[in-house]
Amino acid sequence: MINVLKIELKLFLTYSLLIPFGVSLIRLAIPVLDYLVNFDYIAEVLCLKKEVPRVAVMESAT
């Protein structure tokens, strides 16, 4: 009886610690996944600088 309670307590503590840890890791990945899924929309609609300005190349006088 006591051994069964020890095993159940170990399982309970293990899962009660692993589940919040796993959720916290998934929460960090959600913005990256959202960006990857909506990349075309972000690039076409939300991007402020659609035209890439040309950088003037200065030639050094030799």
PyMOL Python script that loads the backbone (N, CA, C, O; Angstrom):
from pymol import cmd

cmd.read_pdbstr("""\
ATOM      1  N   MET A   1       0.821  -1.197   0.000  1.00  0.00           N
ATOM      2  CA  MET A   1       0.000   0.000   0.000  1.00  0.00           C
ATOM      3  C   MET A   1       0.863   1.259   0.000  1.00  0.00           C
ATOM      4  O   MET A   1       0.600   2.193  -0.757  1.00  0.00           O
ATOM      5  N   ILE A   2       1.881   1.285   0.837  1.00  0.00           N
ATOM      6  CA  ILE A   2       2.740   2.464   0.917  1.00  0.00           C
ATOM      7  C   ILE A   2       3.564   2.621  -0.351  1.00  0.00           C
ATOM      8  O   ILE A   2       3.783   3.742  -0.810  1.00  0.00           O
ATOM      9  N   ASN A   3       4.031   1.498  -0.932  1.00  0.00           N
ATOM     10  CA  ASN A   3       4.800   1.568  -2.172  1.00  0.00           C
ATOM     11  C   ASN A   3       3.955   2.127  -3.311  1.00  0.00           C
ATOM     12  O   ASN A   3       4.453   2.877  -4.151  1.00  0.00           O
ATOM     13  N   VAL A   4       2.691   1.763  -3.337  1.00  0.00           N
ATOM     14  CA  VAL A   4       1.791   2.266  -4.378  1.00  0.00           C
ATOM     15  C   VAL A   4       1.623   3.774  -4.231  1.00  0.00           C
ATOM     16  O   VAL A   4       1.603   4.490  -5.232  1.00  0.00           O
ATOM     17  N   LEU A   5       1.504   4.260  -3.017  1.00  0.00           N
ATOM     18  CA  LEU A   5       1.356   5.697  -2.786  1.00  0.00           C
ATOM     19  C   LEU A   5       2.616   6.455  -3.174  1.00  0.00           C
ATOM     20  O   LEU A   5       2.540   7.568  -3.694  1.00  0.00           O
ATOM     21  N   LYS A   6       3.783   5.851  -2.922  1.00  0.00           N
ATOM     22  CA  LYS A   6       5.043   6.489  -3.301  1.00  0.00           C
ATOM     23  C   LYS A   6       5.146   6.620  -4.814  1.00  0.00           C
ATOM     24  O   LYS A   6       5.585   7.652  -5.320  1.00  0.00           O
ATOM     25  N   ILE A   7       4.746   5.582  -5.535  1.00  0.00           N
ATOM     26  CA  ILE A   7       4.802   5.611  -6.997  1.00  0.00           C
ATOM     27  C   ILE A   7       3.820   6.649  -7.534  1.00  0.00           C
ATOM     28  O   ILE A   7       4.154   7.416  -8.437  1.00  0.00           O
ATOM     29  N   GLU A   8       2.607   6.673  -6.976  1.00  0.00           N
ATOM     30  CA  GLU A   8       1.610   7.647  -7.430  1.00  0.00           C
ATOM     31  C   GLU A   8       2.061   9.073  -7.124  1.00  0.00           C
ATOM     32  O   GLU A   8       1.831   9.975  -7.929  1.00  0.00           O
ATOM     33  N   LEU A   9       2.693   9.287  -5.987  1.00  0.00           N
ATOM     34  CA  LEU A   9       3.191  10.610  -5.637  1.00  0.00           C
ATOM     35  C   LEU A   9       4.322  11.025  -6.569  1.00  0.00           C
ATOM     36  O   LEU A   9       4.386  12.181  -6.989  1.00  0.00           O
ATOM     37  N   LYS A  10       5.214  10.096  -6.897  1.00  0.00           N
ATOM     38  CA  LYS A  10       6.298  10.394  -7.834  1.00  0.00           C
ATOM     39  C   LYS A  10       5.744  10.752  -9.212  1.00  0.00           C
ATOM     40  O   LYS A  10       6.201  11.710  -9.835  1.00  0.00           O
ATOM     41  N   LEU A  11       4.764   9.988  -9.688  1.00  0.00           N
ATOM     42  CA  LEU A  11       4.158  10.288 -10.984  1.00  0.00           C
ATOM     43  C   LEU A  11       3.455  11.638 -10.959  1.00  0.00           C
ATOM     44  O   LEU A  11       3.566  12.415 -11.908  1.00  0.00           O
ATOM     45  N   PHE A  12       2.734  11.921  -9.880  1.00  0.00           N
ATOM     46  CA  PHE A  12       2.037  13.186  -9.766  1.00  0.00           C
ATOM     47  C   PHE A  12       3.023  14.353  -9.776  1.00  0.00           C
ATOM     48  O   PHE A  12       2.817  15.337 -10.486  1.00  0.00           O
ATOM     49  N   LEU A  13       4.091  14.244  -8.991  1.00  0.00           N
ATOM     50  CA  LEU A  13       5.086  15.317  -8.950  1.00  0.00           C
ATOM     51  C   LEU A  13       5.806  15.464 -10.294  1.00  0.00           C
ATOM     52  O   LEU A  13       6.081  16.579 -10.736  1.00  0.00           O
ATOM     53  N   THR A  14       6.102  14.354 -10.926  1.00  0.00           N
ATOM     54  CA  THR A  14       6.783  14.399 -12.224  1.00  0.00           C
ATOM     55  C   THR A  14       5.936  15.134 -13.251  1.00  0.00           C
ATOM     56  O   THR A  14       6.415  16.056 -13.911  1.00  0.00           O
ATOM     57  N   TYR A  15       4.687  14.731 -13.386  1.00  0.00           N
ATOM     58  CA  TYR A  15       3.833  15.366 -14.391  1.00  0.00           C
ATOM     59  C   TYR A  15       3.435  16.787 -14.011  1.00  0.00           C
ATOM     60  O   TYR A  15       3.235  17.629 -14.886  1.00  0.00           O
ATOM     61  N   SER A  16       3.318  17.060 -12.713  1.00  0.00           N
ATOM     62  CA  SER A  16       2.970  18.419 -12.310  1.00  0.00           C
ATOM     63  C   SER A  16       4.126  19.389 -12.562  1.00  0.00           C
ATOM     64  O   SER A  16       3.902  20.597 -12.647  1.00  0.00           O
ATOM     65  N   LEU A  17       5.339  18.889 -12.681  1.00  0.00           N
ATOM     66  CA  LEU A  17       6.476  19.742 -13.029  1.00  0.00           C
ATOM     67  C   LEU A  17       6.739  19.764 -14.533  1.00  0.00           C
ATOM     68  O   LEU A  17       7.110  20.804 -15.079  1.00  0.00           O
ATOM     69  N   LEU A  18       6.554  18.639 -15.201  1.00  0.00           N
ATOM     70  CA  LEU A  18       6.827  18.568 -16.632  1.00  0.00           C
ATOM     71  C   LEU A  18       5.803  19.318 -17.481  1.00  0.00           C
ATOM     72  O   LEU A  18       6.167  19.927 -18.487  1.00  0.00           O
ATOM     73  N   ILE A  19       4.566  19.285 -17.101  1.00  0.00           N
ATOM     74  CA  ILE A  19       3.522  19.946 -17.899  1.00  0.00           C
ATOM     75  C   ILE A  19       3.716  21.465 -17.930  1.00  0.00           C
ATOM     76  O   ILE A  19       3.687  22.031 -19.022  1.00  0.00           O
ATOM     77  N   PRO A  20       3.910  22.157 -16.813  1.00  0.00           N
ATOM     78  CA  PRO A  20       4.156  23.609 -16.909  1.00  0.00           C
ATOM     79  C   PRO A  20       5.455  23.944 -17.649  1.00  0.00           C
ATOM     80  O   PRO A  20       5.524  24.946 -18.362  1.00  0.00           O
ATOM     81  N   PHE A  21       6.471  23.113 -17.481  1.00  0.00           N
ATOM     82  CA  PHE A  21       7.724  23.343 -18.197  1.00  0.00           C
ATOM     83  C   PHE A  21       7.519  23.206 -19.700  1.00  0.00           C
ATOM     84  O   PHE A  21       8.025  24.022 -20.470  1.00  0.00           O
ATOM     85  N   GLY A  22       6.786  22.192 -20.122  1.00  0.00           N
ATOM     86  CA  GLY A  22       6.508  22.005 -21.549  1.00  0.00           C
ATOM     87  C   GLY A  22       5.663  23.135 -22.116  1.00  0.00           C
ATOM     88  O   GLY A  22       5.900  23.592 -23.234  1.00  0.00           O
ATOM     89  N   VAL A  23       4.688  23.584 -21.355  1.00  0.00           N
ATOM     90  CA  VAL A  23       3.842  24.698 -21.807  1.00  0.00           C
ATOM     91  C   VAL A  23       4.670  25.971 -21.949  1.00  0.00           C
ATOM     92  O   VAL A  23       4.467  26.741 -22.887  1.00  0.00           O
ATOM     93  N   SER A  24       5.597  26.195 -21.030  1.00  0.00           N
ATOM     94  CA  SER A  24       6.421  27.401 -21.123  1.00  0.00           C
ATOM     95  C   SER A  24       7.327  27.358 -22.343  1.00  0.00           C
ATOM     96  O   SER A  24       7.599  28.401 -22.938  1.00  0.00           O
ATOM     97  N   LEU A  25       7.802  26.176 -22.730  1.00  0.00           N
ATOM     98  CA  LEU A  25       8.623  26.061 -23.942  1.00  0.00           C
ATOM     99  C   LEU A  25       7.793  26.293 -25.202  1.00  0.00           C
ATOM    100  O   LEU A  25       8.256  26.929 -26.150  1.00  0.00           O
ATOM    101  N   ILE A  26       6.581  25.781 -25.208  1.00  0.00           N
ATOM    102  CA  ILE A  26       5.710  25.963 -26.375  1.00  0.00           C
ATOM    103  C   ILE A  26       5.328  27.432 -26.526  1.00  0.00           C
ATOM    104  O   ILE A  26       5.230  27.932 -27.647  1.00  0.00           O
ATOM    105  N   ARG A  27       5.112  28.128 -25.412  1.00  0.00           N
ATOM    106  CA  ARG A  27       4.761  29.554 -25.474  1.00  0.00           C
ATOM    107  C   ARG A  27       5.857  30.374 -26.138  1.00  0.00           C
ATOM    108  O   ARG A  27       5.559  31.377 -26.786  1.00  0.00           O
ATOM    109  N   LEU A  28       7.112  29.978 -25.994  1.00  0.00           N
ATOM    110  CA  LEU A  28       8.206  30.699 -26.630  1.00  0.00           C
ATOM    111  C   LEU A  28       8.231  30.473 -28.139  1.00  0.00           C
ATOM    112  O   LEU A  28       8.674  31.345 -28.886  1.00  0.00           O
ATOM    113  N   ALA A  29       7.768  29.331 -28.587  1.00  0.00           N
ATOM    114  CA  ALA A  29       7.820  28.995 -30.013  1.00  0.00           C
ATOM    115  C   ALA A  29       6.622  29.536 -30.786  1.00  0.00           C
ATOM    116  O   ALA A  29       6.687  29.618 -32.013  1.00  0.00           O
ATOM    117  N   ILE A  30       5.551  29.901 -30.131  1.00  0.00           N
ATOM    118  CA  ILE A  30       4.335  30.335 -30.825  1.00  0.00           C
ATOM    119  C   ILE A  30       4.561  31.584 -31.684  1.00  0.00           C
ATOM    120  O   ILE A  30       4.109  31.584 -32.829  1.00  0.00           O
ATOM    121  N   PRO A  31       5.232  32.655 -31.213  1.00  0.00           N
ATOM    122  CA  PRO A  31       5.443  33.813 -32.089  1.00  0.00           C
ATOM    123  C   PRO A  31       6.296  33.496 -33.321  1.00  0.00           C
ATOM    124  O   PRO A  31       6.062  34.048 -34.396  1.00  0.00           O
ATOM    125  N   VAL A  32       7.266  32.622 -33.169  1.00  0.00           N
ATOM    126  CA  VAL A  32       8.106  32.247 -34.312  1.00  0.00           C
ATOM    127  C   VAL A  32       7.290  31.476 -35.334  1.00  0.00           C
ATOM    128  O   VAL A  32       7.403  31.726 -36.534  1.00  0.00           O
ATOM    129  N   LEU A  33       6.481  30.552 -34.878  1.00  0.00           N
ATOM    130  CA  LEU A  33       5.620  29.792 -35.791  1.00  0.00           C
ATOM    131  C   LEU A  33       4.604  30.702 -36.471  1.00  0.00           C
ATOM    132  O   LEU A  33       4.327  30.538 -37.659  1.00  0.00           O
ATOM    133  N   ASP A  34       4.052  31.647 -35.743  1.00  0.00           N
ATOM    134  CA  ASP A  34       3.111  32.600 -36.325  1.00  0.00           C
ATOM    135  C   ASP A  34       3.781  33.429 -37.413  1.00  0.00           C
ATOM    136  O   ASP A  34       3.187  33.684 -38.461  1.00  0.00           O
ATOM    137  N   TYR A  35       5.014  33.849 -37.164  1.00  0.00           N
ATOM    138  CA  TYR A  35       5.760  34.619 -38.161  1.00  0.00           C
ATOM    139  C   TYR A  35       6.021  33.776 -39.418  1.00  0.00           C
ATOM    140  O   TYR A  35       5.865  34.268 -40.536  1.00  0.00           O
ATOM    141  N   LEU A  36       6.410  32.535 -39.241  1.00  0.00           N
ATOM    142  CA  LEU A  36       6.689  31.675 -40.394  1.00  0.00           C
ATOM    143  C   LEU A  36       5.432  31.402 -41.214  1.00  0.00           C
ATOM    144  O   LEU A  36       5.485  31.363 -42.443  1.00  0.00           O
ATOM    145  N   VAL A  37       4.320  31.215 -40.543  1.00  0.00           N
ATOM    146  CA  VAL A  37       3.065  30.937 -41.251  1.00  0.00           C
ATOM    147  C   VAL A  37       2.584  32.175 -42.004  1.00  0.00           C
ATOM    148  O   VAL A  37       2.094  32.055 -43.128  1.00  0.00           O
ATOM    149  N   ASN A  38       2.712  33.355 -41.410  1.00  0.00           N
ATOM    150  CA  ASN A  38       2.189  34.590 -41.995  1.00  0.00           C
ATOM    151  C   ASN A  38       3.263  35.450 -42.660  1.00  0.00           C
ATOM    152  O   ASN A  38       3.081  36.661 -42.788  1.00  0.00           O
ATOM    153  N   PHE A  39       4.367  34.857 -43.082  1.00  0.00           N
ATOM    154  CA  PHE A  39       5.471  35.628 -43.629  1.00  0.00           C
ATOM    155  C   PHE A  39       5.070  36.416 -44.881  1.00  0.00           C
ATOM    156  O   PHE A  39       5.427  37.587 -45.012  1.00  0.00           O
ATOM    157  N   ASP A  40       4.339  35.792 -45.792  1.00  0.00           N
ATOM    158  CA  ASP A  40       3.931  36.483 -47.018  1.00  0.00           C
ATOM    159  C   ASP A  40       3.025  37.674 -46.714  1.00  0.00           C
ATOM    160  O   ASP A  40       3.190  38.742 -47.304  1.00  0.00           O
ATOM    161  N   TYR A  41       2.081  37.503 -45.808  1.00  0.00           N
ATOM    162  CA  TYR A  41       1.188  38.605 -45.426  1.00  0.00           C
ATOM    163  C   TYR A  41       1.975  39.745 -44.801  1.00  0.00           C
ATOM    164  O   TYR A  41       1.736  40.911 -45.112  1.00  0.00           O
ATOM    165  N   ILE A  42       2.902  39.417 -43.930  1.00  0.00           N
ATOM    166  CA  ILE A  42       3.709  40.443 -43.271  1.00  0.00           C
ATOM    167  C   ILE A  42       4.557  41.187 -44.293  1.00  0.00           C
ATOM    168  O   ILE A  42       4.670  42.411 -44.232  1.00  0.00           O
ATOM    169  N   ALA A  43       5.151  40.460 -45.229  1.00  0.00           N
ATOM    170  CA  ALA A  43       6.024  41.089 -46.218  1.00  0.00           C
ATOM    171  C   ALA A  43       5.239  41.969 -47.193  1.00  0.00           C
ATOM    172  O   ALA A  43       5.736  43.018 -47.603  1.00  0.00           O
ATOM    173  N   GLU A  44       4.029  41.566 -47.571  1.00  0.00           N
ATOM    174  CA  GLU A  44       3.269  42.312 -48.578  1.00  0.00           C
ATOM    175  C   GLU A  44       2.435  43.443 -47.979  1.00  0.00           C
ATOM    176  O   GLU A  44       2.356  44.519 -48.572  1.00  0.00           O
ATOM    177  N   VAL A  45       1.828  43.234 -46.852  1.00  0.00           N
ATOM    178  CA  VAL A  45       0.868  44.191 -46.319  1.00  0.00           C
ATOM    179  C   VAL A  45       1.466  45.052 -45.202  1.00  0.00           C
ATOM    180  O   VAL A  45       1.277  46.269 -45.202  1.00  0.00           O
ATOM    181  N   LEU A  46       2.159  44.465 -44.284  1.00  0.00           N
ATOM    182  CA  LEU A  46       2.597  45.183 -43.100  1.00  0.00           C
ATOM    183  C   LEU A  46       3.968  45.829 -43.232  1.00  0.00           C
ATOM    184  O   LEU A  46       4.328  46.682 -42.420  1.00  0.00           O
ATOM    185  N   CYS A  47       4.724  45.445 -44.224  1.00  0.00           N
ATOM    186  CA  CYS A  47       6.080  45.978 -44.379  1.00  0.00           C
ATOM    187  C   CYS A  47       6.014  47.445 -44.784  1.00  0.00           C
ATOM    188  O   CYS A  47       5.313  47.790 -45.735  1.00  0.00           O
ATOM    189  N   LEU A  48       6.734  48.314 -44.075  1.00  0.00           N
ATOM    190  CA  LEU A  48       6.705  49.743 -44.362  1.00  0.00           C
ATOM    191  C   LEU A  48       7.644  50.118 -45.502  1.00  0.00           C
ATOM    192  O   LEU A  48       7.325  50.997 -46.302  1.00  0.00           O
ATOM    193  N   LYS A  49       8.773  49.475 -45.583  1.00  0.00           N
ATOM    194  CA  LYS A  49       9.750  49.786 -46.626  1.00  0.00           C
ATOM    195  C   LYS A  49       9.703  48.699 -47.691  1.00  0.00           C
ATOM    196  O   LYS A  49      10.481  47.746 -47.657  1.00  0.00           O
ATOM    197  N   LYS A  50       8.784  48.853 -48.634  1.00  0.00           N
ATOM    198  CA  LYS A  50       8.644  47.839 -49.671  1.00  0.00           C
ATOM    199  C   LYS A  50       9.715  47.975 -50.736  1.00  0.00           C
ATOM    200  O   LYS A  50      10.133  46.986 -51.337  1.00  0.00           O
ATOM    201  N   GLU A  51      10.150  49.187 -50.965  1.00  0.00           N
ATOM    202  CA  GLU A  51      11.211  49.394 -51.943  1.00  0.00           C
ATOM    203  C   GLU A  51      12.539  49.466 -51.210  1.00  0.00           C
ATOM    204  O   GLU A  51      12.683  50.192 -50.228  1.00  0.00           O
ATOM    205  N   VAL A  52      13.485  48.719 -51.690  1.00  0.00           N
ATOM    206  CA  VAL A  52      14.811  48.737 -51.068  1.00  0.00           C
ATOM    207  C   VAL A  52      15.598  49.889 -51.696  1.00  0.00           C
ATOM    208  O   VAL A  52      15.820  49.894 -52.906  1.00  0.00           O
ATOM    209  N   PRO A  53      16.017  50.854 -50.895  1.00  0.00           N
ATOM    210  CA  PRO A  53      16.747  51.980 -51.473  1.00  0.00           C
ATOM    211  C   PRO A  53      18.138  51.538 -51.934  1.00  0.00           C
ATOM    212  O   PRO A  53      18.789  50.698 -51.312  1.00  0.00           O
ATOM    213  N   ARG A  54      18.557  52.125 -53.026  1.00  0.00           N
ATOM    214  CA  ARG A  54      19.897  51.794 -53.536  1.00  0.00           C
ATOM    215  C   ARG A  54      20.920  52.594 -52.775  1.00  0.00           C
ATOM    216  O   ARG A  54      20.758  53.791 -52.538  1.00  0.00           O
ATOM    217  N   VAL A  55      21.944  51.929 -52.409  1.00  0.00           N
ATOM    218  CA  VAL A  55      23.029  52.576 -51.669  1.00  0.00           C
ATOM    219  C   VAL A  55      24.042  53.069 -52.685  1.00  0.00           C
ATOM    220  O   VAL A  55      24.531  52.307 -53.520  1.00  0.00           O
ATOM    221  N   ALA A  56      24.348  54.352 -52.601  1.00  0.00           N
ATOM    222  CA  ALA A  56      25.319  54.925 -53.531  1.00  0.00           C
ATOM    223  C   ALA A  56      26.711  54.428 -53.157  1.00  0.00           C
ATOM    224  O   ALA A  56      27.159  54.568 -52.019  1.00  0.00           O
ATOM    225  N   VAL A  57      27.365  53.857 -54.126  1.00  0.00           N
ATOM    226  CA  VAL A  57      28.708  53.343 -53.901  1.00  0.00           C
ATOM    227  C   VAL A  57      29.675  54.446 -54.246  1.00  0.00           C
ATOM    228  O   VAL A  57      29.701  54.942 -55.373  1.00  0.00           O
ATOM    229  N   MET A  58      30.460  54.820 -53.278  1.00  0.00           N
ATOM    230  CA  MET A  58      31.443  55.900 -53.505  1.00  0.00           C
ATOM    231  C   MET A  58      32.765  55.278 -53.949  1.00  0.00           C
ATOM    232  O   MET A  58      33.343  54.432 -53.268  1.00  0.00           O
ATOM    233  N   GLU A  59      33.208  55.721 -55.089  1.00  0.00           N
ATOM    234  CA  GLU A  59      34.496  55.224 -55.564  1.00  0.00           C
ATOM    235  C   GLU A  59      35.595  56.091 -54.996  1.00  0.00           C
ATOM    236  O   GLU A  59      35.524  57.319 -55.032  1.00  0.00           O
ATOM    237  N   SER A  60      36.582  55.453 -54.486  1.00  0.00           N
ATOM    238  CA  SER A  60      37.680  56.227 -53.918  1.00  0.00           C
ATOM    239  C   SER A  60      38.592  56.698 -55.048  1.00  0.00           C
ATOM    240  O   SER A  60      38.914  55.942 -55.965  1.00  0.00           O
ATOM    241  N   ALA A  61      38.992  57.942 -54.962  1.00  0.00           N
ATOM    242  CA  ALA A  61      39.880  58.519 -55.981  1.00  0.00           C
ATOM    243  C   ALA A  61      41.299  58.037 -55.720  1.00  0.00           C
ATOM    244  O   ALA A  61      41.845  58.216 -54.631  1.00  0.00           O
ATOM    245  N   THR A  62      41.870  57.436 -56.719  1.00  0.00           N
ATOM    246  CA  THR A  62      43.249  56.940 -56.552  1.00  0.00           C
ATOM    247  C   THR A  62      44.224  57.724 -57.362  1.00  0.00           C
ATOM    248  O   THR A  62      45.421  57.437 -57.335  1.00  0.00           O
TER     249      THR A  62
END
""", "prot")
cmd.dss("prot")
cmd.show_as("cartoon", "prot")
cmd.util.cbc("prot")
cmd.orient("prot")
